[in-house]
């Protein structure tokens, strides 16, 4: 019997094990019991055949044969499990390509159960868990970065254009409003024209006050007010010395004009630096607004905030045009200034802004009710799926075969629903 068990195991390990088993059965003789076993073997699946090998080895009483038979059975189960997982992975990838993240996550859950029941290693099982979420995050991050880069490039182009035109208008003698009204609307948006009006007005005032100071040989009220608001300008010994020259009544005209020019130049430089800093803050606020818009329009599976899907939370609590939304955008911009990496991930930026406003990821009754209802629906779906799997197991399938069969059936139903009416 031990020799029979060894021959049986050798046949199982061959690629053409079904034919090998048939040939082996032919060698057993024509006794009715053996013919019945042969017929059963011809109708059995690979896992059932492997189990027969285990049973035969156990009857032989040979521990080595039993161990080899069990290892062979485990290898067949793992091979078929991996084959099923490959098919499921293709279905999951198709769902991802169609941006159906929920369906992809469902398939991933099935894959994890199949891998667990198929006796695969913990490493292989862990390699499945979180795969969809990781790909969704990578896709959304890439999408956000592409969109934000395009928006930032457009914003930068508009900013440069506004600065250049504002400078040209400021040094001209033309009325600022009339000059801006002549600009083509297809190029200069209303926002750009408002920025032009502000910048051109500030630059012209600065130019006129500098001209007045140089002509009169003394700082204007505008300069004195600016210095009072920004005392850091006079922090250098050289500029404090120039201010002392202006205060001294004994200074000659040449010294006075030179002191006025040096201080006016320092004011100009500070003014330009402030504009640069203001532009940086404006750009962060612009990116913050882009981040909120991006998250509020996301259609993929996202995380929860206070028990509610973060997309719904933003749209319900921070609607477009509201003061709440403006506060959120400013909070996000503040956080971006502290951590520029937030500009790379819109959802993380929005979460950081919510935290800045004092929000906490706690529980809201309405959101919690929806979350519980969703969980209950998923649990019922899982129960029905498990019942269907058990029915297939009762029909003779292995656990992994039954899981794969149900997953394929679910995929077919899903395709039928999505194509209905097309």
C-alpha positions as CSV (number, residue, x, y, z in Angstrom):
1,X,0.0,0.0,0.0
2,X,2.9,2.3,0.7
3,X,4.1,1.8,-2.9
4,X,0.6,2.6,-4.2
5,X,0.6,5.9,-2.1
6,X,4.0,6.9,-3.5
7,X,2.9,6.2,-7.1
8,X,-0.3,8.2,-6.5
9,X,1.6,11.2,-5.2
10,X,4.0,11.1,-8.1
11,X,1.1,11.2,-10.5
12,X,-0.4,14.1,-8.7
13,X,2.7,16.2,-9.1
14,X,2.8,15.8,-12.9
15,X,1.2,18.4,-15.2
16,X,-1.0,15.8,-16.7
17,X,-2.0,14.4,-13.4
18,X,-5.6,13.6,-14.6
19,X,-4.4,11.3,-17.3
20,X,-1.7,9.9,-15.0
21,X,-4.3,9.0,-12.4
22,X,-6.4,7.3,-15.1
23,X,-3.4,5.3,-16.2
24,X,-2.6,4.5,-12.5
25,X,-6.2,3.3,-12.0
26,X,-5.9,1.0,-15.0
27,X,-3.1,-0.7,-13.2
28,X,-5.2,-1.4,-10.1
29,X,-7.1,-4.3,-11.6
30,X,-10.8,-4.7,-12.3
31,X,-12.2,-5.3,-8.9
32,X,-15.6,-3.5,-8.5
33,X,-14.4,-1.4,-5.5
34,X,-11.3,-0.2,-7.3
35,X,-13.3,0.6,-10.4
36,X,-15.7,2.7,-8.3
37,X,-12.8,4.6,-6.9
38,X,-11.3,5.1,-10.3
39,X,-14.6,6.5,-11.6
40,X,-14.7,8.9,-8.6
41,X,-11.2,10.0,-9.3
42,X,-12.0,10.7,-13.0
43,X,-14.8,13.0,-11.9
44,X,-12.9,14.7,-9.1
45,X,-11.3,18.1,-9.2
46,X,-7.6,18.7,-8.4
47,X,-8.1,19.5,-4.7
48,X,-10.4,16.4,-4.3
49,X,-7.7,14.2,-6.0
50,X,-5.1,15.6,-3.7
51,X,-7.3,14.9,-0.7
52,X,-7.7,11.3,-1.9
53,X,-3.9,11.1,-1.9
54,X,-3.9,12.3,1.7
55,X,-6.5,9.7,2.6
56,X,-4.6,6.9,0.9
57,X,-1.3,8.0,2.5
58,X,-3.0,8.0,6.0
59,X,-4.4,4.5,5.4
60,X,-0.9,3.4,4.5
61,X,0.4,4.4,7.9
62,X,3.6,5.9,6.4
63,X,4.3,9.3,8.1
64,X,6.5,10.4,5.2
65,X,3.9,9.6,2.7
66,X,1.3,11.5,4.7
67,X,3.5,14.6,5.0
68,X,4.2,14.5,1.2
69,X,0.6,14.1,0.4
70,X,-0.4,17.0,2.7
71,X,2.3,19.2,1.2
72,X,1.1,18.3,-2.3
73,X,-2.5,19.2,-1.4
74,X,-1.4,22.5,0.1
75,X,0.6,23.2,-3.0
76,X,-2.4,22.5,-5.3
77,X,-4.6,24.7,-3.2
78,X,-2.1,27.5,-3.2
79,X,-1.6,27.2,-7.0
80,X,-5.4,27.4,-7.6
81,X,-5.7,30.2,-5.1
82,X,-3.1,32.3,-6.8
83,X,-4.8,31.6,-10.2
84,X,-8.1,32.8,-8.7
85,X,-6.4,35.8,-7.2
86,X,-4.9,36.7,-10.6
87,X,-8.4,36.7,-12.2
88,X,-9.7,38.8,-9.3
89,X,-6.8,41.2,-9.6
90,X,-7.6,41.7,-13.3
91,X,-11.2,42.5,-12.4
92,X,-10.0,44.9,-9.6
93,X,-7.7,46.7,-12.0
94,X,-10.6,47.0,-14.6
95,X,-12.7,48.6,-11.9
96,X,-9.8,51.0,-11.0
97,X,-9.5,51.9,-14.7
98,X,-13.2,52.7,-14.8
99,X,-12.7,54.8,-11.6
100,X,-15.1,52.6,-9.7
101,X,-13.2,52.6,-6.5
102,X,-16.0,51.1,-4.4
103,X,-16.2,48.0,-6.7
104,X,-12.4,47.7,-6.6
105,X,-12.4,47.7,-2.8
106,X,-15.1,45.0,-2.8
107,X,-13.0,42.8,-5.0
108,X,-10.0,43.5,-2.8
109,X,-11.9,42.3,0.2
110,X,-12.8,39.1,-1.7
111,X,-9.2,38.6,-2.6
112,X,-8.1,38.9,1.0
113,X,-10.6,36.2,2.0
114,X,-9.6,34.0,-0.8
115,X,-5.9,34.3,0.1
116,X,-6.6,33.6,3.7
117,X,-8.7,30.5,3.0
118,X,-6.3,29.4,0.3
119,X,-3.5,28.8,2.9
120,X,-1.2,31.6,1.5
121,X,1.4,33.2,3.7
122,X,0.7,36.2,5.9
123,X,3.0,38.2,3.7
124,X,0.9,37.5,0.6
125,X,-2.3,38.3,2.4
126,X,-0.9,41.6,3.8
127,X,0.2,42.4,0.2
128,X,-3.4,42.5,-0.8
129,X,-4.8,44.5,2.0
130,X,-4.8,48.3,1.3
131,X,-3.9,47.9,-2.3
132,X,-6.9,49.8,-3.6
133,X,-6.7,52.6,-1.1
134,X,-3.0,53.1,-1.9
135,X,-3.7,53.3,-5.7
136,X,-6.7,55.6,-5.1
137,X,-4.5,58.0,-3.1
138,X,-1.7,57.9,-5.7
139,X,-4.2,58.6,-8.5
140,X,-5.9,61.4,-6.7
141,X,-2.6,62.9,-5.6
142,X,-1.3,62.8,-9.2
143,X,-4.6,64.3,-10.5
144,X,-4.4,67.1,-7.9
145,X,-0.8,67.8,-8.6
146,X,-1.4,68.0,-12.4
147,X,-4.4,70.3,-11.8
148,X,-2.7,72.5,-9.2
149,X,0.4,72.9,-11.4
150,X,-1.7,73.9,-14.3
151,X,-3.7,76.4,-12.2
152,X,-0.5,77.7,-10.5
153,X,1.1,78.2,-13.9
154,X,-1.9,80.1,-15.2
155,X,-2.0,82.2,-12.0
156,X,1.7,83.0,-12.3
157,X,1.3,84.0,-15.9
158,X,-1.6,86.4,-15.0
159,X,0.4,87.8,-12.0
160,X,3.4,88.6,-14.2
161,X,1.1,90.2,-16.8
162,X,-0.6,92.3,-14.2
163,X,2.7,93.5,-12.6
164,X,4.1,94.5,-16.0
165,X,1.0,96.3,-17.2
166,X,0.5,98.0,-13.8
167,X,4.1,99.3,-13.9
168,X,3.6,100.7,-17.4
169,X,0.3,102.4,-16.5
170,X,1.9,103.8,-13.2
171,X,4.7,105.6,-15.1
172,X,2.4,107.0,-17.8
173,X,0.3,110.1,-17.5
174,X,-2.9,108.4,-18.6
175,X,-5.8,108.1,-16.3
176,X,-5.6,104.7,-14.6
177,X,-9.3,103.7,-14.9
178,X,-9.3,104.7,-18.6
179,X,-6.2,102.8,-19.3
180,X,-7.6,99.6,-17.7
181,X,-10.9,100.0,-19.5
182,X,-9.1,99.8,-22.8
183,X,-7.6,96.4,-22.0
184,X,-9.2,93.4,-23.9
185,X,-11.7,91.4,-21.8
186,X,-10.7,88.2,-23.5
187,X,-7.2,88.5,-22.0
188,X,-7.8,90.5,-18.7
189,X,-10.4,88.9,-16.5
190,X,-12.4,91.1,-14.0
191,X,-10.1,89.8,-11.2
192,X,-7.0,90.8,-13.1
193,X,-8.4,94.3,-13.8
194,X,-9.2,94.8,-10.1
195,X,-5.6,93.8,-9.3
196,X,-4.4,96.2,-12.0
197,X,-6.3,99.1,-10.5
198,X,-4.9,98.4,-7.1
199,X,-1.3,97.9,-8.1
200,X,-1.1,100.7,-10.7
201,X,-2.6,103.1,-8.1
202,X,-0.1,102.1,-5.4
203,X,2.8,102.3,-7.9
204,X,1.8,105.7,-9.2
205,X,1.3,107.1,-5.7
206,X,4.8,105.8,-4.8
207,X,6.3,107.4,-7.9
208,X,4.6,110.7,-7.3
209,X,5.6,110.9,-3.6
210,X,9.2,110.1,-4.5
211,X,9.2,112.8,-7.1
212,X,7.7,115.2,-4.6
213,X,10.3,114.3,-2.0
214,X,13.2,114.8,-4.4
215,X,11.8,118.1,-5.6
216,X,11.2,119.5,-2.1
217,X,14.3,118.0,-0.5
218,X,12.3,116.4,2.3
219,X,10.3,113.3,3.0
220,X,6.5,113.6,2.3
221,X,3.8,112.7,4.8
222,X,3.3,109.5,2.9
223,X,7.0,108.5,3.5
224,X,6.8,109.4,7.1
225,X,3.6,107.4,7.6
226,X,5.2,104.4,5.8
227,X,8.3,104.6,8.0
228,X,6.1,104.8,11.1
229,X,4.2,101.6,10.0
230,X,7.4,99.9,9.1
231,X,10.1,101.0,11.6
232,X,12.3,98.0,10.6
233,X,13.4,99.9,7.5
234,X,15.6,102.2,9.6
235,X,17.3,99.4,11.5
236,X,20.6,99.9,9.6
237,X,23.1,102.5,11.0
238,X,23.5,104.1,7.6
239,X,19.8,104.9,7.2
240,X,19.5,106.1,10.8
241,X,22.4,108.5,10.0
242,X,20.5,109.7,6.9
243,X,17.4,110.4,9.1
244,X,19.6,112.4,11.5
245,X,20.9,114.5,8.6
246,X,17.3,115.3,7.6
247,X,16.5,116.3,11.2
248,X,19.5,118.5,11.5
249,X,19.0,122.1,10.4
250,X,22.7,122.6,9.6
251,X,22.8,120.0,6.8
252,X,23.6,121.4,3.4
253,X,21.2,120.9,0.4
254,X,23.4,118.2,-1.1
255,X,23.5,116.1,2.0
256,X,19.7,116.5,2.4
257,X,18.9,115.4,-1.2
258,X,21.3,112.4,-0.8
259,X,19.6,111.4,2.5
260,X,16.1,111.8,1.0
261,X,17.1,109.6,-2.0
262,X,18.6,106.8,0.2
263,X,15.6,106.7,2.5
264,X,13.2,106.8,-0.5
265,X,15.1,104.0,-2.1
266,X,14.9,101.9,1.1
267,X,11.1,102.5,1.2
268,X,10.9,101.4,-2.5
269,X,12.8,98.2,-1.8
270,X,10.7,97.4,1.3
271,X,7.5,98.2,-0.7
272,X,8.6,95.7,-3.4
273,X,9.5,93.0,-0.8
274,X,6.1,93.4,0.8
275,X,4.4,93.0,-2.5
276,X,6.4,89.8,-3.1
277,X,5.4,88.5,0.3
278,X,1.8,89.5,-0.3
279,X,1.9,87.7,-3.6
280,X,3.1,84.5,-1.9
281,X,0.3,84.7,0.6
282,X,-2.2,85.4,-2.3
283,X,-0.8,82.4,-4.1
284,X,-1.3,80.2,-1.0
285,X,-4.8,81.4,-0.6
286,X,-5.4,80.7,-4.3
287,X,-4.0,77.1,-3.9
288,X,-6.1,76.7,-0.8
289,X,-9.2,77.5,-2.7
290,X,-8.2,75.1,-5.4
291,X,-7.7,72.4,-2.8
292,X,-11.2,72.9,-1.3
293,X,-12.7,72.9,-4.8
294,X,-10.9,69.7,-5.7
295,X,-11.9,67.8,-2.5
296,X,-15.5,69.0,-2.7
297,X,-15.7,67.6,-6.2
298,X,-14.0,64.3,-5.6
299,X,-16.1,61.2,-6.7
300,X,-13.7,58.5,-5.4
301,X,-13.8,56.8,-2.0
302,X,-12.5,59.3,0.6
303,X,-12.0,59.3,4.4
304,X,-14.5,60.3,7.0
305,X,-14.6,63.5,9.0
306,X,-16.9,63.5,12.1
307,X,-18.6,60.4,10.9
308,X,-19.4,61.8,7.5
309,X,-17.7,61.5,4.1
310,X,-15.4,64.5,3.9
311,X,-16.7,65.5,0.5
312,X,-20.3,65.8,1.9
313,X,-18.9,67.4,5.0
314,X,-17.3,70.2,3.0
315,X,-20.2,70.7,0.6
316,X,-22.7,70.8,3.5
317,X,-20.7,72.9,6.0
318,X,-18.6,75.1,3.7
319,X,-20.7,75.8,0.6
320,X,-19.2,77.9,-2.3
321,X,-19.3,81.6,-1.7
322,X,-19.9,81.3,2.0
323,X,-18.0,83.0,4.8
324,X,-17.2,79.6,6.3
325,X,-15.5,78.6,3.1
326,X,-13.4,81.7,3.0
327,X,-12.3,81.1,6.6
328,X,-11.4,77.5,5.7
329,X,-9.3,78.6,2.7
330,X,-7.4,81.1,4.9
331,X,-6.8,78.4,7.5
332,X,-5.5,76.1,4.8
333,X,-3.2,78.9,3.4
334,X,-1.9,79.4,6.9
335,X,-1.1,75.7,7.3
336,X,0.5,75.7,3.8
337,X,2.9,78.5,4.8
338,X,4.0,76.3,7.8
339,X,4.1,73.1,5.8
340,X,4.5,73.6,2.0
341,X,4.2,69.8,1.5
342,X,0.4,70.2,2.1
343,X,0.3,71.7,-1.4
344,X,1.0,68.2,-2.8
345,X,-2.1,66.6,-1.3
346,X,-5.5,68.4,-1.5
347,X,-7.3,66.2,1.0
348,X,-4.5,66.5,3.6
349,X,-4.5,70.2,3.1
350,X,-8.2,70.4,3.7
351,X,-8.0,68.2,6.8
352,X,-5.2,70.5,8.2
353,X,-7.3,73.5,7.6
354,X,-10.3,72.0,9.4
355,X,-8.0,71.3,12.4
356,X,-6.7,74.8,12.2
357,X,-10.3,76.1,12.6
358,X,-10.6,74.0,15.8
359,X,-12.6,71.2,14.2
360,X,-11.9,67.7,15.5
361,X,-12.5,64.4,13.7
362,X,-15.2,63.4,16.3
363,X,-18.7,62.2,15.8
364,X,-21.8,64.0,14.5
365,X,-25.1,62.3,15.1
366,X,-26.3,62.7,11.5
367,X,-23.0,61.5,10.0
368,X,-22.8,58.6,12.4
369,X,-26.3,57.4,11.5
370,X,-25.3,57.4,7.8
371,X,-22.0,55.6,8.6
372,X,-23.9,52.9,10.7
373,X,-26.4,52.4,7.9
374,X,-23.7,52.0,5.4
375,X,-21.9,49.4,7.6
376,X,-25.1,47.5,8.1
377,X,-25.8,47.4,4.4
378,X,-22.2,46.1,3.8
379,X,-22.7,43.5,6.6
380,X,-25.9,42.2,5.0
381,X,-24.3,42.0,1.6
382,X,-21.4,40.1,3.1
383,X,-23.9,37.7,4.8
384,X,-25.6,37.0,1.5
385,X,-22.3,36.5,-0.3
386,X,-21.2,34.0,2.4
387,X,-24.4,32.0,2.1
388,X,-23.8,31.8,-1.7
389,X,-20.2,30.7,-1.1
390,X,-21.3,28.0,1.3
391,X,-23.8,26.7,-1.3
392,X,-21.1,26.3,-3.9
393,X,-18.9,24.6,-1.3
394,X,-21.8,22.2,-0.7
395,X,-21.9,21.6,-4.4
396,X,-18.3,20.4,-4.4
397,X,-16.2,23.5,-4.9
398,X,-13.3,24.4,-2.7
399,X,-13.5,27.6,-0.7
400,X,-11.2,29.5,-3.0
401,X,-13.0,28.3,-6.1
402,X,-16.4,29.3,-4.6
403,X,-15.1,32.8,-3.7
404,X,-13.7,33.3,-7.2
405,X,-17.0,32.0,-8.8
406,X,-19.1,34.4,-6.7
407,X,-16.8,37.3,-7.4
408,X,-17.1,36.6,-11.2
409,X,-20.9,36.4,-10.9
410,X,-21.0,39.7,-9.0
411,X,-18.8,41.3,-11.7
412,X,-21.2,40.2,-14.3
413,X,-24.2,41.6,-12.5
414,X,-22.4,44.9,-12.0
415,X,-21.6,45.2,-15.7
416,X,-25.2,44.4,-16.5
417,X,-26.4,47.2,-14.2
418,X,-24.0,49.8,-15.5
419,X,-24.8,49.1,-19.2
420,X,-28.5,49.1,-18.7
421,X,-30.2,51.6,-20.9
422,X,-27.1,52.4,-22.9
